Amino acid sequence: MSGNSISYKAPTRIDLAGGTLDLWPLYNFFSPTVVVNMAIDLYATVTIRETGNADAIRLVSVDQEEEVTIFPNNPEKKFLRSQLPLLRKVVEHYAQKGGIEVTTDCMALDGSGLGGSSALNVGLNVLCNHYFQRGIPDEGIIELAKNLEAQLMGIPTGTQDYYPALYGGIEILHYTPEGIFREEVPIDAQKLQDRILLVYSHKPQYHGINNWDVYKGCIEGNHTLMEKLQHISNISLRMADALRKEEYDVIGHLLGEEWQKRRGIGKNISTPQIEELIIAGRQNGAISAKVCGAGGGGCVIFYCNEGKKDDVAEAIVKNGGKILDFNIVKKRPAVICE
Protein backbone atom coordinates (compact mmCIF):
# COMPACT_ATOMS: atom_id res chain seq x y z
CA MET A 1 0.00 0.00 0.00
CA SER A 2 1.24 3.49 -0.83
CA GLY A 3 2.74 5.21 2.21
CA ASN A 4 4.19 2.21 4.07
CA SER A 5 7.79 2.78 5.13
CA ILE A 6 10.79 1.10 6.77
CA SER A 7 13.90 2.75 8.19
CA TYR A 8 17.37 1.92 9.49
CA LYS A 9 19.78 4.06 11.51
CA ALA A 10 23.38 3.05 10.76
CA PRO A 11 25.93 4.18 13.37
CA THR A 12 29.13 5.87 12.30
CA ARG A 13 32.34 5.13 14.20
CA ILE A 14 35.34 6.41 16.10
CA ASP A 15 38.46 4.42 15.25
CA LEU A 16 40.83 3.89 18.16
CA ALA A 17 43.66 1.99 16.49
CA GLY A 18 44.63 0.10 13.36
CA GLY A 19 42.98 2.14 10.63
CA THR A 20 44.40 1.73 7.08
CA LEU A 21 45.37 -1.85 7.95
CA ASP A 22 41.80 -2.86 7.05
CA LEU A 23 42.64 -2.50 3.35
CA TRP A 24 43.06 -5.78 1.47
CA PRO A 25 45.72 -7.14 1.10
CA LEU A 26 47.62 -4.87 3.51
CA TYR A 27 46.48 -6.68 6.65
CA ASN A 28 48.09 -9.85 5.36
CA PHE A 29 51.47 -8.13 5.51
CA PHE A 30 51.25 -7.48 9.27
CA SER A 31 49.63 -10.63 10.62
CA PRO A 32 48.22 -10.82 13.25
CA THR A 33 46.30 -7.63 12.55
CA VAL A 34 43.44 -6.07 14.48
CA VAL A 35 41.46 -2.85 14.11
CA VAL A 36 39.70 -1.35 17.13
CA ASN A 37 36.70 0.97 16.85
CA MET A 38 33.36 1.84 18.41
CA ALA A 39 29.94 2.74 17.03
CA ILE A 40 28.53 6.20 17.76
CA ASP A 41 25.11 7.76 17.35
CA LEU A 42 25.92 10.26 14.58
CA TYR A 43 23.68 8.12 12.42
CA ALA A 44 23.24 7.70 8.71
CA THR A 45 19.48 7.19 8.51
CA VAL A 46 17.85 5.50 5.52
CA THR A 47 14.09 5.30 4.87
CA ILE A 48 12.21 3.48 2.11
CA ARG A 49 8.62 4.55 1.53
CA GLU A 50 6.22 3.06 -0.97
CA THR A 51 4.72 5.49 -3.50
CA GLY A 52 2.08 5.34 -6.18
CA ASN A 53 4.49 5.73 -9.10
CA ALA A 54 5.37 2.21 -10.24
CA ASP A 55 7.81 3.40 -12.93
CA ALA A 56 10.07 5.63 -10.85
CA ILE A 57 12.30 5.60 -7.79
CA ARG A 58 12.85 8.94 -6.07
CA LEU A 59 16.16 9.36 -4.24
CA VAL A 60 16.41 12.13 -1.65
CA SER A 61 19.41 13.19 0.42
CA VAL A 62 18.31 15.47 3.24
CA ASP A 63 21.80 16.42 4.42
CA GLN A 64 23.09 17.12 0.90
CA GLU A 65 19.86 18.84 -0.12
CA GLU A 66 19.72 16.88 -3.38
CA GLU A 67 17.27 14.57 -5.06
CA VAL A 68 17.06 12.61 -8.29
CA THR A 69 14.51 10.28 -9.88
CA ILE A 70 15.62 7.08 -11.60
CA PHE A 71 13.62 4.78 -13.85
CA PRO A 72 14.62 1.09 -13.45
CA ASN A 73 12.61 -0.06 -16.46
CA ASN A 74 13.57 2.85 -18.71
CA PRO A 75 17.34 3.50 -18.49
CA GLU A 76 17.16 5.81 -21.52
CA LYS A 77 15.53 8.50 -19.42
CA LYS A 78 18.08 11.20 -18.76
CA PHE A 79 19.25 12.58 -15.44
CA LEU A 80 22.50 13.97 -14.06
CA ARG A 81 24.84 11.02 -13.48
CA SER A 82 26.75 13.06 -10.90
CA GLN A 83 23.76 13.32 -8.59
CA LEU A 84 23.77 11.13 -5.45
CA PRO A 85 26.08 8.44 -6.90
CA LEU A 86 26.19 6.20 -3.81
CA LEU A 87 22.41 6.14 -3.37
CA ARG A 88 21.91 5.41 -7.03
CA LYS A 89 24.63 2.74 -7.10
CA VAL A 90 23.17 0.72 -4.24
CA VAL A 91 19.49 1.14 -5.11
CA GLU A 92 20.05 0.25 -8.78
CA HIS A 93 21.80 -2.95 -7.67
CA TYR A 94 18.61 -4.15 -5.97
CA ALA A 95 15.68 -2.51 -7.69
CA GLN A 96 13.91 -4.19 -10.61
CA LYS A 97 10.95 -1.84 -10.53
CA GLY A 98 9.89 1.54 -9.22
CA GLY A 99 7.30 2.53 -6.70
CA ILE A 100 9.50 3.68 -3.82
CA GLU A 101 11.16 6.77 -2.41
CA VAL A 102 14.55 6.32 -0.69
CA THR A 103 15.49 9.10 1.71
CA THR A 104 18.84 9.43 3.49
CA ASP A 105 20.13 11.79 6.16
CA CYS A 106 23.69 11.55 7.51
CA MET A 107 24.46 13.34 10.78
CA ALA A 108 28.24 13.00 10.38
CA LEU A 109 29.69 16.01 8.59
CA ASP A 110 31.03 15.43 5.11
CA GLY A 111 34.74 14.58 5.32
CA SER A 112 34.59 14.13 9.10
CA GLY A 113 36.57 10.88 9.09
CA LEU A 114 33.80 9.08 10.99
CA GLY A 115 32.88 6.68 8.21
CA GLY A 116 29.66 8.45 7.26
CA SER A 117 29.57 7.34 3.62
CA SER A 118 30.31 3.74 4.60
CA ALA A 119 27.57 3.81 7.23
CA LEU A 120 25.19 5.15 4.60
CA ASN A 121 26.33 2.39 2.24
CA VAL A 122 25.58 -0.29 4.83
CA GLY A 123 22.27 1.30 5.78
CA LEU A 124 21.16 1.32 2.14
CA ASN A 125 22.17 -2.31 1.69
CA VAL A 126 20.48 -3.44 4.90
CA LEU A 127 17.22 -1.73 4.00
CA CYS A 128 17.20 -2.72 0.31
CA ASN A 129 18.04 -6.30 1.30
CA HIS A 130 15.06 -6.26 3.66
CA TYR A 131 12.61 -4.52 1.32
CA PHE A 132 13.42 -6.56 -1.79
CA GLN A 133 13.62 -9.79 0.27
CA ARG A 134 17.03 -10.80 -1.02
CA GLY A 135 17.99 -12.80 2.09
CA ILE A 136 21.64 -11.71 2.04
CA PRO A 137 23.45 -12.62 5.32
CA ASP A 138 25.57 -10.18 7.33
CA GLU A 139 28.82 -11.26 5.69
CA GLY A 140 27.26 -10.76 2.28
CA ILE A 141 26.05 -7.25 3.18
CA ILE A 142 29.61 -6.25 4.13
CA GLU A 143 31.08 -7.83 1.00
CA LEU A 144 28.50 -6.16 -1.21
CA ALA A 145 28.99 -2.75 0.42
CA LYS A 146 32.75 -3.05 -0.02
CA ASN A 147 32.51 -4.01 -3.69
CA LEU A 148 29.93 -1.38 -4.61
CA GLU A 149 32.04 1.31 -2.93
CA ALA A 150 35.15 0.12 -4.78
CA GLN A 151 33.28 0.27 -8.09
CA LEU A 152 32.16 3.80 -7.28
CA MET A 153 35.53 5.13 -6.06
CA GLY A 154 37.79 3.21 -8.42
CA ILE A 155 40.28 2.34 -5.65
CA PRO A 156 40.48 -0.36 -2.94
CA THR A 157 38.38 0.34 0.13
CA GLY A 158 38.79 -0.60 3.78
CA THR A 159 36.19 -2.57 5.68
CA GLN A 160 36.33 -1.45 9.31
CA ASP A 161 33.57 1.16 8.85
CA TYR A 162 30.96 -1.39 7.80
CA TYR A 163 30.97 -3.36 11.05
CA PRO A 164 29.84 -0.61 13.47
CA ALA A 165 27.10 0.33 10.98
CA LEU A 166 25.84 -3.25 11.02
CA TYR A 167 26.49 -4.40 14.59
CA GLY A 168 26.99 -1.35 16.84
CA GLY A 169 29.11 -1.81 19.96
CA ILE A 170 32.80 -1.55 20.82
CA GLU A 171 34.73 -4.07 18.78
CA ILE A 172 38.02 -5.64 17.83
CA LEU A 173 38.15 -6.76 14.21
CA HIS A 174 40.59 -9.60 13.57
CA TYR A 175 41.97 -9.64 10.02
CA THR A 176 43.24 -13.12 9.17
CA PRO A 177 43.97 -15.18 6.03
CA GLU A 178 40.72 -17.07 6.75
CA GLY A 179 38.63 -13.91 6.89
CA ILE A 180 37.59 -11.08 9.18
CA PHE A 181 36.29 -12.00 12.62
CA ARG A 182 34.52 -9.63 14.98
CA GLU A 183 35.05 -9.62 18.74
CA GLU A 184 32.71 -7.45 20.79
CA VAL A 185 34.34 -5.96 23.88
CA PRO A 186 32.13 -5.85 27.02
CA ILE A 187 33.88 -2.78 28.44
CA ASP A 188 31.87 -0.17 30.38
CA ALA A 189 30.90 2.09 27.49
CA GLN A 190 30.02 5.05 29.74
CA LYS A 191 33.43 5.05 31.43
CA LEU A 192 35.08 5.08 28.03
CA GLN A 193 32.77 7.77 26.69
CA ASP A 194 33.44 9.96 29.74
CA ARG A 195 37.10 10.13 28.73
CA ILE A 196 36.65 10.91 25.01
CA LEU A 197 35.99 14.27 23.39
CA LEU A 198 35.06 14.40 19.70
CA VAL A 199 36.11 17.57 17.89
CA TYR A 200 35.62 18.79 14.31
CA SER A 201 38.60 20.71 12.94
CA HIS A 202 36.50 22.61 10.35
CA LYS A 203 38.42 21.13 7.44
CA PRO A 204 37.02 18.06 5.64
CA GLN A 205 39.33 15.18 4.83
CA TYR A 206 39.58 13.14 1.66
CA HIS A 207 40.40 9.70 3.01
CA GLY A 208 40.59 7.99 -0.37
CA ILE A 209 43.64 10.03 -1.32
CA ASN A 210 45.65 9.34 1.84
CA ASN A 211 44.75 5.65 1.92
CA TRP A 212 45.58 5.23 -1.75
CA ASP A 213 49.06 6.74 -1.26
CA VAL A 214 49.72 4.36 1.62
CA TYR A 215 48.31 1.43 -0.32
CA LYS A 216 50.55 2.10 -3.32
CA GLY A 217 53.59 2.52 -1.09
CA CYS A 218 53.05 -0.88 0.53
CA ILE A 219 52.44 -2.67 -2.77
CA GLU A 220 55.57 -1.08 -4.20
CA GLY A 221 57.61 -2.30 -1.23
CA ASN A 222 58.35 0.96 0.61
CA HIS A 223 60.23 -0.54 3.58
CA THR A 224 60.13 2.64 5.69
CA LEU A 225 56.36 2.84 5.31
CA MET A 226 55.97 -0.86 6.06
CA GLU A 227 57.98 -0.47 9.25
CA LYS A 228 55.75 2.39 10.42
CA LEU A 229 52.62 0.39 9.69
CA GLN A 230 54.07 -2.54 11.61
CA HIS A 231 54.37 -0.24 14.62
CA ILE A 232 50.71 0.74 14.20
CA SER A 233 49.76 -2.93 13.99
CA ASN A 234 51.65 -3.69 17.20
CA ILE A 235 49.99 -0.76 19.00
CA SER A 236 46.58 -1.99 17.83
CA LEU A 237 47.18 -5.38 19.41
CA ARG A 238 48.09 -3.67 22.68
CA MET A 239 45.01 -1.43 22.42
CA ALA A 240 42.80 -4.50 22.03
CA ASP A 241 44.33 -6.01 25.16
CA ALA A 242 43.91 -2.78 27.14
CA LEU A 243 40.22 -2.64 26.19
CA ARG A 244 39.66 -6.22 27.29
CA LYS A 245 41.30 -5.43 30.65
CA GLU A 246 39.50 -2.06 30.99
CA GLU A 247 42.80 -0.25 31.49
CA TYR A 248 41.44 3.22 30.79
CA ASP A 249 44.65 5.24 31.20
CA VAL A 250 46.57 2.74 29.08
CA ILE A 251 43.99 3.17 26.32
CA GLY A 252 44.69 6.90 26.31
CA HIS A 253 48.46 6.51 26.12
CA LEU A 254 48.18 3.97 23.30
CA LEU A 255 45.89 6.32 21.38
CA GLY A 256 48.62 8.95 21.47
CA GLU A 257 51.30 6.45 20.55
CA GLU A 258 49.26 5.33 17.54
CA TRP A 259 48.87 8.93 16.40
CA GLN A 260 52.59 9.63 16.61
CA LYS A 261 53.27 6.70 14.28
CA ARG A 262 50.35 7.53 11.99
CA ARG A 263 51.50 11.11 11.45
CA GLY A 264 54.58 9.77 9.70
CA ILE A 265 53.02 7.41 7.18
CA GLY A 266 52.15 10.04 4.58
CA LYS A 267 51.90 13.69 3.66
CA ASN A 268 49.13 15.86 5.04
CA ILE A 269 48.01 13.34 7.67
CA SER A 270 47.92 16.23 10.11
CA THR A 271 47.34 19.95 9.58
CA PRO A 272 48.59 23.06 11.41
CA GLN A 273 45.14 23.62 12.92
CA ILE A 274 44.93 20.03 14.16
CA GLU A 275 48.37 20.38 15.77
CA GLU A 276 47.27 23.59 17.50
CA LEU A 277 44.15 21.89 18.84
CA ILE A 278 46.15 18.93 20.11
CA ILE A 279 48.62 21.20 21.91
CA ALA A 280 45.75 23.12 23.54
CA GLY A 281 44.04 19.90 24.57
CA ARG A 282 47.13 18.39 26.13
CA GLN A 283 47.90 21.58 28.03
CA ASN A 284 44.47 21.39 29.64
CA GLY A 285 44.12 17.77 30.67
CA ALA A 286 44.11 15.55 27.60
CA ILE A 287 46.33 12.47 27.74
CA SER A 288 46.43 12.23 23.98
CA ALA A 289 44.66 12.96 20.72
CA LYS A 290 44.30 11.33 17.32
CA VAL A 291 42.73 12.21 13.99
CA CYS A 292 39.76 10.04 13.01
CA GLY A 293 40.03 8.12 9.76
CA ALA A 294 42.85 8.62 7.32
CA GLY A 295 43.76 12.15 8.37
CA GLY A 296 44.18 15.41 6.51
CA GLY A 297 41.33 17.10 8.37
CA GLY A 298 37.97 16.08 9.72
CA CYS A 299 37.48 15.03 13.34
CA VAL A 300 39.97 14.61 16.16
CA ILE A 301 39.36 12.60 19.31
CA PHE A 302 40.88 13.73 22.59
CA TYR A 303 41.36 11.19 25.37
CA CYS A 304 41.13 13.06 28.66
CA ASN A 305 42.42 12.46 32.13
CA GLU A 306 39.61 11.51 34.48
CA GLY A 307 37.56 14.59 35.40
CA LYS A 308 39.29 16.84 32.85
CA LYS A 309 36.93 16.52 29.87
CA ASP A 310 35.22 19.90 30.49
CA ASP A 311 38.56 21.70 30.80
CA VAL A 312 39.77 20.18 27.54
CA ALA A 313 36.50 21.08 25.80
CA GLU A 314 36.76 24.72 26.90
CA ALA A 315 40.33 24.97 25.58
CA ILE A 316 39.36 23.37 22.28
CA VAL A 317 36.50 25.79 21.68
CA LYS A 318 38.76 28.76 22.46
CA ASN A 319 41.16 27.50 19.80
CA GLY A 320 38.52 27.15 17.09
CA GLY A 321 37.46 23.52 17.40
CA LYS A 322 33.83 22.42 17.32
CA ILE A 323 32.68 19.91 19.94
CA LEU A 324 30.45 17.13 18.59
CA ASP A 325 28.20 15.43 21.12
CA PHE A 326 27.95 11.67 20.77
CA ASN A 327 26.97 8.50 22.57
CA ILE A 328 28.44 5.06 22.06
CA VAL A 329 25.88 2.78 20.41
CA LYS A 330 25.84 -0.39 22.48
CA LYS A 331 23.24 -2.49 20.65
CA ARG A 332 22.82 -3.74 17.13
CA PRO A 333 20.55 -1.48 15.03
CA ALA A 334 17.29 -2.90 13.71
CA VAL A 335 15.04 -2.30 10.72
CA ILE A 336 12.00 -0.36 11.88
CA CYS A 337 8.67 -0.86 10.10
CA GLU A 338 6.11 1.95 10.23
MARPAKE-459646 format. One line per field, with one value per residue (C-alpha): residue in three letters; x, y, z. Coordinates in nm, 2 decimals, decimal comma, padded with zeros to 4 digits. Layout:
! residues N
residuo <- [ALA  ...]
X <- [X  ...]
Y <- [Y  ...]
Z <- [Z  ...]
! end
This chain:
! residues 338
residuo <- [MET  SER  GLY  ASN  SER  ILE  SER  TYR  LYS  ALA  PRO  THR  ARG  ILE  ASP  LEU  ALA  GLY  GLY  THR  LEU  ASP  LEU  TRP  PRO  LEU  TYR  ASN  PHE  PHE  SER  PRO  THR  VAL  VAL  VAL  ASN  MET  ALA  ILE  ASP  LEU  TYR  ALA  THR  VAL  THR  ILE  ARG  GLU  THR  GLY  ASN  ALA  ASP  ALA  ILE  ARG  LEU  VAL  SER  VAL  ASP  GLN  GLU  GLU  GLU  VAL  THR  ILE  PHE  PRO  ASN  ASN  PRO  GLU  LYS  LYS  PHE  LEU  ARG  SER  GLN  LEU  PRO  LEU  LEU  ARG  LYS  VAL  VAL  GLU  HIS  TYR  ALA  GLN  LYS  GLY  GLY  ILE  GLU  VAL  THR  THR  ASP  CYS  MET  ALA  LEU  ASP  GLY  SER  GLY  LEU  GLY  GLY  SER  SER  ALA  LEU  ASN  VAL  GLY  LEU  ASN  VAL  LEU  CYS  ASN  HIS  TYR  PHE  GLN  ARG  GLY  ILE  PRO  ASP  GLU  GLY  ILE  ILE  GLU  LEU  ALA  LYS  ASN  LEU  GLU  ALA  GLN  LEU  MET  GLY  ILE  PRO  THR  GLY  THR  GLN  ASP  TYR  TYR  PRO  ALA  LEU  TYR  GLY  GLY  ILE  GLU  ILE  LEU  HIS  TYR  THR  PRO  GLU  GLY  ILE  PHE  ARG  GLU  GLU  VAL  PRO  ILE  ASP  ALA  GLN  LYS  LEU  GLN  ASP  ARG  ILE  LEU  LEU  VAL  TYR  SER  HIS  LYS  PRO  GLN  TYR  HIS  GLY  ILE  ASN  ASN  TRP  ASP  VAL  TYR  LYS  GLY  CYS  ILE  GLU  GLY  ASN  HIS  THR  LEU  MET  GLU  LYS  LEU  GLN  HIS  ILE  SER  ASN  ILE  SER  LEU  ARG  MET  ALA  ASP  ALA  LEU  ARG  LYS  GLU  GLU  TYR  ASP  VAL  ILE  GLY  HIS  LEU  LEU  GLY  GLU  GLU  TRP  GLN  LYS  ARG  ARG  GLY  ILE  GLY  LYS  ASN  ILE  SER  THR  PRO  GLN  ILE  GLU  GLU  LEU  ILE  ILE  ALA  GLY  ARG  GLN  ASN  GLY  ALA  ILE  SER  ALA  LYS  VAL  CYS  GLY  ALA  GLY  GLY  GLY  GLY  CYS  VAL  ILE  PHE  TYR  CYS  ASN  GLU  GLY  LYS  LYS  ASP  ASP  VAL  ALA  GLU  ALA  ILE  VAL  LYS  ASN  GLY  GLY  LYS  ILE  LEU  ASP  PHE  ASN  ILE  VAL  LYS  LYS  ARG  PRO  ALA  VAL  ILE  CYS  GLU]
X <- [00,00  00,12  00,27  00,42  00,78  01,08  01,39  01,74  01,98  02,34  02,59  02,91  03,23  03,53  03,85  04,08  04,37  04,46  04,30  04,44  04,54  04,18  04,26  04,31  04,57  04,76  04,65  04,81  05,15  05,13  04,96  04,82  04,63  04,34  04,15  03,97  03,67  03,34  02,99  02,85  02,51  02,59  02,37  02,32  01,95  01,78  01,41  01,22  00,86  00,62  00,47  00,21  00,45  00,54  00,78  01,01  01,23  01,29  01,62  01,64  01,94  01,83  02,18  02,31  01,99  01,97  01,73  01,71  01,45  01,56  01,36  01,46  01,26  01,36  01,73  01,72  01,55  01,81  01,93  02,25  02,48  02,67  02,38  02,38  02,61  02,62  02,24  02,19  02,46  02,32  01,95  02,01  02,18  01,86  01,57  01,39  01,09  00,99  00,73  00,95  01,12  01,45  01,55  01,88  02,01  02,37  02,45  02,82  02,97  03,10  03,47  03,46  03,66  03,38  03,29  02,97  02,96  03,03  02,76  02,52  02,63  02,56  02,23  02,12  02,22  02,05  01,72  01,72  01,80  01,51  01,26  01,34  01,36  01,70  01,80  02,16  02,34  02,56  02,88  02,73  02,61  02,96  03,11  02,85  02,90  03,27  03,25  02,99  03,20  03,52  03,33  03,22  03,55  03,78  04,03  04,05  03,84  03,88  03,62  03,63  03,36  03,10  03,10  02,98  02,71  02,58  02,65  02,70  02,91  03,28  03,47  03,80  03,82  04,06  04,20  04,32  04,40  04,07  03,86  03,76  03,63  03,45  03,51  03,27  03,43  03,21  03,39  03,19  03,09  03,00  03,34  03,51  03,28  03,34  03,71  03,67  03,60  03,51  03,61  03,56  03,86  03,65  03,84  03,70  03,93  03,96  04,04  04,06  04,36  04,56  04,47  04,56  04,91  04,97  04,83  05,05  05,36  05,30  05,24  05,56  05,76  05,84  06,02  06,01  05,64  05,60  05,80  05,58  05,26  05,41  05,44  05,07  04,98  05,16  05,00  04,66  04,72  04,81  04,50  04,28  04,43  04,39  04,02  03,97  04,13  03,95  04,28  04,14  04,46  04,66  04,40  04,47  04,85  04,82  04,59  04,86  05,13  04,93  04,89  05,26  05,33  05,04  05,15  05,46  05,30  05,21  05,19  04,91  04,80  04,79  04,73  04,86  04,51  04,49  04,84  04,73  04,42  04,61  04,86  04,57  04,40  04,71  04,79  04,45  04,41  04,41  04,63  04,64  04,47  04,43  04,27  03,98  04,00  04,29  04,38  04,42  04,13  03,80  03,75  04,00  03,94  04,09  04,14  04,11  04,24  03,96  03,76  03,93  03,69  03,52  03,86  03,98  03,65  03,68  04,03  03,94  03,65  03,88  04,12  03,85  03,75  03,38  03,27  03,05  02,82  02,79  02,70  02,84  02,59  02,58  02,32  02,28  02,06  01,73  01,50  01,20  00,87  00,61]
Y <- [00,00  00,35  00,52  00,22  00,28  00,11  00,27  00,19  00,41  00,30  00,42  00,59  00,51  00,64  00,44  00,39  00,20  00,01  00,21  00,17  -00,19  -00,29  -00,25  -00,58  -00,71  -00,49  -00,67  -00,99  -00,81  -00,75  -01,06  -01,08  -00,76  -00,61  -00,28  -00,13  00,10  00,18  00,27  00,62  00,78  01,03  00,81  00,77  00,72  00,55  00,53  00,35  00,46  00,31  00,55  00,53  00,57  00,22  00,34  00,56  00,56  00,89  00,94  01,21  01,32  01,55  01,64  01,71  01,88  01,69  01,46  01,26  01,03  00,71  00,48  00,11  -00,01  00,28  00,35  00,58  00,85  01,12  01,26  01,40  01,10  01,31  01,33  01,11  00,84  00,62  00,61  00,54  00,27  00,07  00,11  00,03  -00,29  -00,41  -00,25  -00,42  -00,18  00,15  00,25  00,37  00,68  00,63  00,91  00,94  01,18  01,15  01,33  01,30  01,60  01,54  01,46  01,41  01,09  00,91  00,67  00,85  00,73  00,37  00,38  00,51  00,24  -00,03  00,13  00,13  -00,23  -00,34  -00,17  -00,27  -00,63  -00,63  -00,45  -00,66  -00,98  -01,08  -01,28  -01,17  -01,26  -01,02  -01,13  -01,08  -00,73  -00,63  -00,78  -00,62  -00,28  -00,30  -00,40  -00,14  00,13  00,01  00,03  00,38  00,51  00,32  00,23  -00,04  00,03  -00,06  -00,26  -00,15  00,12  -00,14  -00,34  -00,06  00,03  -00,32  -00,44  -00,14  -00,18  -00,16  -00,41  -00,56  -00,68  -00,96  -00,96  -01,31  -01,52  -01,71  -01,39  -01,11  -01,20  -00,96  -00,96  -00,75  -00,60  -00,58  -00,28  -00,02  00,21  00,50  00,51  00,51  00,78  01,00  01,01  01,09  01,43  01,44  01,76  01,88  02,07  02,26  02,11  01,81  01,52  01,31  00,97  00,80  01,00  00,93  00,56  00,52  00,67  00,44  00,14  00,21  00,25  -00,09  -00,27  -00,11  -00,23  00,10  -00,05  00,26  00,28  -00,09  -00,05  00,24  00,04  -00,25  -00,02  00,07  -00,29  -00,37  -00,08  -00,20  -00,54  -00,37  -00,14  -00,45  -00,60  -00,28  -00,26  -00,62  -00,54  -00,21  -00,03  00,32  00,52  00,27  00,32  00,69  00,65  00,40  00,63  00,90  00,65  00,53  00,89  00,96  00,67  00,75  01,11  00,98  00,74  01,00  01,37  01,59  01,33  01,62  02,00  02,31  02,36  02,00  02,04  02,36  02,19  01,89  02,12  02,31  01,99  01,84  02,16  02,14  01,78  01,55  01,25  01,22  01,30  01,13  01,22  01,00  00,81  00,86  01,21  01,54  01,71  01,61  01,50  01,46  01,26  01,37  01,12  01,31  01,25  01,15  01,46  01,68  01,65  01,99  02,17  02,02  02,11  02,47  02,50  02,34  02,58  02,88  02,75  02,72  02,35  02,24  01,99  01,71  01,54  01,17  00,85  00,51  00,28  -00,04  -00,25  -00,37  -00,15  -00,29  -00,23  -00,04  -00,09  00,20]
Z <- [00,00  -00,08  00,22  00,41  00,51  00,68  00,82  00,95  01,15  01,08  01,34  01,23  01,42  01,61  01,52  01,82  01,65  01,34  01,06  00,71  00,79  00,71  00,34  00,15  00,11  00,35  00,66  00,54  00,55  00,93  01,06  01,32  01,25  01,45  01,41  01,71  01,69  01,84  01,70  01,78  01,73  01,46  01,24  00,87  00,85  00,55  00,49  00,21  00,15  -00,10  -00,35  -00,62  -00,91  -01,02  -01,29  -01,09  -00,78  -00,61  -00,42  -00,17  00,04  00,32  00,44  00,09  -00,01  -00,34  -00,51  -00,83  -00,99  -01,16  -01,39  -01,35  -01,65  -01,87  -01,85  -02,15  -01,94  -01,88  -01,54  -01,41  -01,35  -01,09  -00,86  -00,54  -00,69  -00,38  -00,34  -00,70  -00,71  -00,42  -00,51  -00,88  -00,77  -00,60  -00,77  -01,06  -01,05  -00,92  -00,67  -00,38  -00,24  -00,07  00,17  00,35  00,62  00,75  01,08  01,04  00,86  00,51  00,53  00,91  00,91  01,10  00,82  00,73  00,36  00,46  00,72  00,46  00,22  00,48  00,58  00,21  00,17  00,49  00,40  00,03  00,13  00,37  00,13  -00,18  00,03  -00,10  00,21  00,20  00,53  00,73  00,57  00,23  00,32  00,41  00,10  -00,12  00,04  00,00  -00,37  -00,46  -00,29  -00,48  -00,81  -00,73  -00,61  -00,84  -00,56  -00,29  00,01  00,38  00,57  00,93  00,88  00,78  01,11  01,35  01,10  01,10  01,46  01,68  02,00  02,08  01,88  01,78  01,42  01,36  01,00  00,92  00,60  00,68  00,69  00,92  01,26  01,50  01,87  02,08  02,39  02,70  02,84  03,04  02,75  02,97  03,14  02,80  02,67  02,97  02,87  02,50  02,34  01,97  01,79  01,43  01,29  01,04  00,74  00,56  00,48  00,17  00,30  -00,04  -00,13  00,18  00,19  -00,18  -00,13  00,16  -00,03  -00,33  -00,11  00,05  -00,28  -00,42  -00,12  00,06  00,36  00,57  00,53  00,61  00,92  01,04  00,97  01,16  01,46  01,42  01,40  01,72  01,90  01,78  01,94  02,27  02,24  02,20  02,52  02,71  02,62  02,73  03,07  03,10  03,15  03,08  03,12  02,91  02,63  02,63  02,61  02,33  02,14  02,15  02,05  01,75  01,64  01,66  01,43  01,20  01,15  00,97  00,72  00,46  00,37  00,50  00,77  01,01  00,96  01,14  01,29  01,42  01,58  01,75  01,88  02,01  02,19  02,35  02,46  02,61  02,80  02,96  03,07  02,76  02,77  02,40  02,07  01,73  01,40  01,30  00,98  00,73  00,84  00,65  00,84  00,97  01,33  01,62  01,93  02,26  02,54  02,87  03,21  03,45  03,54  03,28  02,99  03,05  03,08  02,75  02,58  02,69  02,56  02,23  02,17  02,25  01,98  01,71  01,74  01,73  01,99  01,86  02,11  02,08  02,26  02,21  02,04  02,25  02,07  01,71  01,50  01,37  01,07  01,19  01,01  01,02]
! end
